[in-house]
């Protein structure tokens, strides 16, 4: 049982009577979000009897299993032979660039050809980081000049991906929220530019959030969702203090399902989201 729920379990076990407001506050502090926490408490009250610590864990597990519809679907190459284009967005510090590389590594290990685009051009370190990962994992990376237009880097990479018959193009994009208008303009322009060579592209947009930042991750997902429709969540740093509950809050409020989780620094510490395993691990 994850540290947070172990503490909650012990707290409930040692109480003769449950303080519902206290329990609701504890669940919210576990990053499950207000809506889901209120529903869990309502379900527990609805049992109509003395509630045990096991009831709290089982009801929470049941709610989480209902909330996450299924395991994440596997990424598939396109049937028309054109590259599947995936935009990876998120603020700096969440593990966005590393997750882009790890996703490339995972796809490569499944036998697919992968090209990466270093389109977070306003942070030189992000470009260098992706290039280093590319060298380490033997994955090609398209770069532009420092502070080049991110959409032009994505366009060049898309051209190369089409010409080289790559299965996947992964674009490491916007690493900041500064003002939402700039973010919106940048991501809209990237989508429009990629669409010039394939009107169905981009095919997926994933947001990377750090599990240890809690409610902040929900706010980030909200802001990016306003700028560009998000198709999935990559949850990082689940090996550390991250409780992972924020994935539930994001699914509940924004209907953005987890697709991949990162559990460590190494390239293979990255896997497709599996509902039951995730629920067992965070509880």
C-alpha positions as CSV (number, residue, x, y, z in Angstrom):
1,X,0.0,0.0,0.0
2,X,1.4,3.4,-1.0
3,X,2.6,5.6,1.9
4,X,-0.3,8.0,1.8
5,X,-3.0,5.4,2.0
6,X,-1.1,3.4,4.6
7,X,-1.1,6.5,6.9
8,X,-4.8,7.0,6.1
9,X,-5.5,3.3,6.8
10,X,-3.8,3.5,10.2
11,X,-5.6,6.7,11.1
12,X,-9.0,5.3,10.3
13,X,-8.2,2.0,12.1
14,X,-7.3,3.9,15.3
15,X,-10.5,5.9,15.4
16,X,-13.7,4.8,17.1
17,X,-15.8,7.1,14.9
18,X,-14.9,8.5,11.5
19,X,-14.9,12.3,11.1
20,X,-16.2,12.6,7.5
21,X,-14.9,16.1,6.9
22,X,-11.5,14.9,8.1
23,X,-11.6,11.9,5.8
24,X,-12.7,14.0,2.8
25,X,-9.8,16.4,3.5
26,X,-7.3,13.5,3.7
27,X,-8.5,12.0,0.4
28,X,-8.2,15.5,-1.3
29,X,-4.7,15.8,0.1
30,X,-3.9,12.4,-1.6
31,X,-4.4,14.3,-4.9
32,X,-7.7,12.5,-5.8
33,X,-9.4,15.8,-6.4
34,X,-12.5,17.3,-4.7
35,X,-15.1,15.6,-6.9
36,X,-13.8,12.1,-6.5
37,X,-13.1,12.5,-2.8
38,X,-16.7,13.7,-2.1
39,X,-18.1,10.7,-4.1
40,X,-15.9,8.3,-2.1
41,X,-17.1,9.8,1.2
42,X,-20.8,9.7,0.0
43,X,-20.4,6.0,-0.9
44,X,-19.0,5.2,2.5
45,X,-21.8,7.1,4.2
46,X,-24.2,5.1,2.1
47,X,-23.0,1.8,3.6
48,X,-25.2,2.7,6.6
49,X,-22.9,1.1,9.1
50,X,-19.7,1.6,11.0
51,X,-17.0,2.1,8.4
52,X,-13.6,0.3,8.7
53,X,-10.2,1.2,7.2
54,X,-10.7,-1.7,4.7
55,X,-14.0,-0.1,3.6
56,X,-12.1,3.1,2.8
57,X,-9.5,1.4,0.7
58,X,-12.0,-1.0,-1.0
59,X,-14.4,1.9,-1.9
60,X,-11.5,4.0,-3.2
61,X,-10.2,1.1,-5.3
62,X,-13.6,0.5,-6.7
63,X,-14.1,4.1,-7.6
64,X,-10.7,4.3,-9.3
65,X,-11.4,1.1,-11.3
66,X,-14.7,2.6,-12.4
67,X,-13.0,5.9,-13.3
68,X,-10.2,4.5,-15.5
69,X,-12.2,2.9,-18.3
70,X,-9.6,0.3,-19.4
71,X,-5.9,-0.3,-19.8
72,X,-4.3,2.2,-22.2
73,X,-4.4,1.1,-25.9
74,X,-1.1,0.3,-27.6
75,X,0.2,2.8,-30.1
76,X,-0.1,1.5,-33.6
77,X,1.5,2.7,-36.9
78,X,-0.9,4.1,-39.4
79,X,-2.4,1.8,-42.0
80,X,-1.7,4.3,-44.9
81,X,2.1,4.1,-44.4
82,X,2.4,7.7,-43.3
83,X,4.1,8.4,-39.9
84,X,1.9,8.6,-36.8
85,X,2.6,12.1,-35.3
86,X,2.6,12.4,-31.6
87,X,3.0,15.8,-29.8
88,X,4.3,15.7,-26.3
89,X,3.5,18.8,-24.2
90,X,4.0,19.8,-20.6
91,X,5.9,22.3,-18.5
92,X,9.6,22.1,-17.9
93,X,10.6,20.0,-15.0
94,X,7.9,17.3,-15.4
95,X,10.1,14.9,-17.3
96,X,8.6,15.9,-20.7
97,X,11.8,15.5,-22.8
98,X,12.9,12.4,-21.0
99,X,9.4,10.9,-21.5
100,X,9.6,11.7,-25.2
101,X,12.8,9.7,-25.5
102,X,11.5,6.9,-23.3
103,X,8.4,6.6,-25.5
104,X,10.7,6.5,-28.5
105,X,12.7,3.7,-26.9
106,X,9.6,1.7,-26.1
107,X,8.3,2.0,-29.7
108,X,11.7,1.1,-31.0
109,X,11.8,-2.0,-28.8
110,X,8.4,-3.0,-30.4
111,X,10.1,-3.0,-33.8
112,X,8.9,0.4,-35.0
113,X,11.0,3.1,-36.6
114,X,11.0,6.4,-34.7
115,X,12.1,9.9,-35.4
116,X,12.1,12.6,-32.7
117,X,11.8,16.4,-33.1
118,X,13.4,18.8,-30.6
119,X,10.8,21.5,-30.8
120,X,11.1,22.9,-27.3
121,X,13.4,25.4,-28.9
122,X,13.3,28.2,-26.3
123,X,15.1,26.0,-23.8
124,X,18.5,25.1,-25.2
125,X,18.9,22.4,-22.5
126,X,15.8,20.6,-23.7
127,X,17.2,20.4,-27.2
128,X,20.6,19.2,-25.9
129,X,18.9,16.7,-23.6
130,X,16.8,15.1,-26.4
131,X,19.9,14.9,-28.7
132,X,21.8,13.1,-25.8
133,X,19.0,10.7,-25.4
134,X,18.9,10.1,-29.1
135,X,22.5,9.2,-29.1
136,X,22.2,7.0,-26.1
137,X,19.1,5.1,-27.5
138,X,20.2,5.2,-31.2
139,X,17.1,7.3,-32.2
140,X,17.5,10.1,-34.8
141,X,16.6,13.6,-33.7
142,X,15.8,16.7,-35.9
143,X,16.8,20.0,-34.3
144,X,16.6,23.7,-35.3
145,X,18.6,26.8,-34.3
146,X,18.2,28.1,-30.7
147,X,14.9,29.9,-30.5
148,X,13.9,28.7,-33.9
149,X,10.1,28.6,-34.6
150,X,9.0,25.3,-33.0
151,X,6.5,24.7,-35.9
152,X,9.3,24.9,-38.5
153,X,11.3,22.2,-36.6
154,X,8.2,20.0,-36.5
155,X,7.6,20.7,-40.2
156,X,11.2,19.7,-41.2
157,X,11.0,16.6,-39.0
158,X,7.6,15.6,-40.5
159,X,9.1,16.0,-44.0
160,X,12.0,13.7,-43.0
161,X,9.6,11.2,-41.3
162,X,7.5,11.0,-44.5
163,X,10.5,10.7,-46.8
164,X,12.2,8.1,-44.6
165,X,9.0,6.0,-44.1
166,X,9.2,6.3,-40.3
167,X,6.4,4.7,-38.3
168,X,6.3,7.4,-35.7
169,X,7.3,11.0,-35.3
170,X,7.5,12.3,-31.7
171,X,7.6,16.1,-31.2
172,X,8.9,17.4,-27.9
173,X,7.1,20.7,-27.8
174,X,6.1,23.7,-25.6
175,X,7.9,23.5,-22.2
176,X,6.3,26.5,-20.6
177,X,3.0,28.1,-19.8
178,X,4.2,31.7,-19.5
179,X,1.0,33.3,-20.9
180,X,-1.7,31.1,-22.3
181,X,-2.1,33.1,-25.5
182,X,1.5,32.4,-26.5
183,X,1.1,28.7,-25.7
184,X,-2.1,28.5,-27.6
185,X,-0.7,30.3,-30.6
186,X,2.4,28.1,-30.6
187,X,0.6,24.7,-30.4
188,X,-2.1,25.8,-32.8
189,X,0.6,26.8,-35.3
190,X,2.4,23.4,-34.8
191,X,-0.9,21.6,-35.5
192,X,-1.6,23.7,-38.6
193,X,1.9,23.3,-39.9
194,X,2.0,19.5,-39.5
195,X,-1.4,19.4,-41.1
196,X,0.0,20.8,-44.3
197,X,1.7,17.5,-45.1
198,X,-0.9,15.2,-43.6
199,X,-4.3,16.8,-42.8
200,X,-5.0,14.0,-40.2
201,X,-1.9,14.9,-38.2
202,X,-1.1,15.2,-35.4
203,X,-2.7,12.0,-34.4
204,X,-2.1,12.1,-30.6
205,X,-1.2,14.8,-28.1
206,X,0.1,13.7,-24.7
207,X,0.6,15.9,-21.7
208,X,3.4,14.9,-19.3
209,X,2.7,15.6,-15.6
210,X,4.9,15.0,-12.5
211,X,3.0,12.8,-10.0
212,X,4.7,14.5,-7.1
213,X,3.3,17.9,-7.9
214,X,-0.3,17.0,-7.0
215,X,-2.9,19.7,-7.7
216,X,-0.4,21.7,-9.7
217,X,-0.5,18.9,-12.3
218,X,-4.2,19.2,-12.6
219,X,-3.9,23.0,-13.2
220,X,-1.3,22.4,-15.9
221,X,-3.5,19.9,-17.7
222,X,-6.4,22.4,-17.6
223,X,-4.3,25.1,-19.2
224,X,-2.9,22.9,-22.0
225,X,-6.3,21.4,-22.6
226,X,-7.5,25.0,-23.4
227,X,-4.7,25.3,-25.9
228,X,-4.9,22.0,-27.6
229,X,-7.1,18.9,-27.3
230,X,-5.2,16.3,-25.2
231,X,-5.5,12.6,-26.0
232,X,-3.7,11.2,-23.0
233,X,-1.6,11.6,-19.9
234,X,2.0,10.5,-19.3
235,X,2.5,10.3,-15.5
236,X,6.2,10.6,-14.4
237,X,8.1,10.2,-11.1
238,X,5.9,7.5,-9.7
239,X,9.0,6.0,-8.2
240,X,9.4,8.9,-5.7
241,X,7.0,10.6,-3.4
242,X,4.4,10.8,-6.2
243,X,1.1,9.2,-5.1
244,X,-0.4,9.1,-8.6
245,X,-3.8,10.2,-7.3
246,X,-3.6,13.3,-9.6
247,X,-4.2,11.0,-12.6
248,X,-7.6,10.3,-11.1
249,X,-8.4,13.9,-10.6
250,X,-7.3,14.7,-14.2
251,X,-9.4,11.8,-15.6
252,X,-12.4,12.9,-13.5
253,X,-12.4,16.6,-14.4
254,X,-10.9,16.6,-17.9
255,X,-11.5,13.0,-19.2
256,X,-7.8,12.7,-20.1
257,X,-6.9,9.1,-19.5
258,X,-3.4,7.9,-18.5
259,X,-1.5,6.3,-21.3
260,X,2.0,5.8,-20.0
261,X,3.7,5.9,-16.6
262,X,7.3,6.6,-15.8
263,X,8.7,4.9,-12.7
264,X,12.4,5.7,-12.8
265,X,15.4,7.3,-14.6
266,X,16.3,4.4,-16.8
267,X,14.9,4.2,-20.4
268,X,13.0,1.0,-19.7
269,X,11.3,2.4,-16.6
270,X,8.4,3.5,-18.7
271,X,5.3,1.4,-19.5
272,X,1.8,1.5,-20.8
273,X,-0.8,2.3,-18.2
274,X,-2.5,-0.8,-16.8
275,X,-5.6,0.0,-14.7
276,X,-5.6,-2.7,-12.1
277,X,-1.9,-2.6,-11.5
278,X,-2.0,1.2,-11.1
279,X,-4.9,1.0,-8.7
280,X,-3.2,-1.6,-6.6
281,X,0.0,0.3,-6.5
282,X,-1.4,3.7,-5.4
283,X,-3.5,2.0,-2.7
